[in-house]
């Protein structure tokens, strides 16, 4: 296994980190800017706003 790990470490352009199986987002109906979800599972509260329209 070690020779294979060394070979792959030299061949891959970056570290491969698999995404999570799912992401569950619960937010109030009048909270906008929560979606779309970030693929890195990060949150950005600066994009959130309350009201009837989008942020």
ZALUM-926365 format. One line per field, with one value per residue (C-alpha): residue in three letters; z negated, x negated, y negated. Coordinates in steps of 0.2 Angstrom, whole numbers, plus 2048, in hexadecimal, padded with zeros to 3 digits. Last residue first. Layout:
<sites>
residu [ALA|...]
Z [Z|...]
X [X|...]
Y [Y|...]
</sites>
This chain:
<sites>
residu [UNK|UNK|UNK|UNK|UNK|UNK|UNK|UNK|UNK|UNK|UNK|UNK|UNK|UNK|UNK|UNK|UNK|UNK|UNK|UNK|UNK|UNK|UNK|UNK|UNK|UNK|UNK|UNK|UNK|UNK|UNK|UNK|UNK|UNK|UNK|UNK|UNK|UNK|UNK|UNK|UNK|UNK|UNK|UNK|UNK|UNK|UNK|UNK|UNK|UNK|UNK|UNK|UNK|UNK|UNK]
Z [802|809|805|7F8|7E9|7DE|7E5|7E6|7F1|7E3|7DA|7E6|7E2|7E7|7EC|7FA|807|801|800|80C|801|7F1|7F9|7F3|7E2|7E4|7E4|7D5|7D8|7D7|7E2|7E3|7ED|7F4|7F7|7F2|800|803|800|80E|80A|819|82A|828|82F|821|813|81E|820|80D|808|815|80E|7FC|800]
X [89B|8AB|8BC|8C9|8BE|8B0|89E|88F|880|875|879|86E|86E|861|865|857|865|86D|880|88B|893|892|894|8A6|8AE|8C1|8C4|8BA|8AA|8A6|898|893|883|881|874|865|859|84A|839|82C|81C|815|80D|80D|7FE|7F1|7FC|803|7F2|7EE|7FF|7FC|7EB|7F2|800]
Y [738|740|738|73B|736|73C|73C|748|745|740|750|75A|76C|779|78B|78A|78C|77C|77E|774|76E|765|754|751|754|752|764|768|773|785|78B|79E|7A2|7B3|7C0|7B5|7B0|7BA|7B1|7B4|7AC|7A4|7A7|7BA|7C3|7C1|7C6|7D4|7DC|7DA|7E2|7F0|7F4|7F4|800]
</sites>
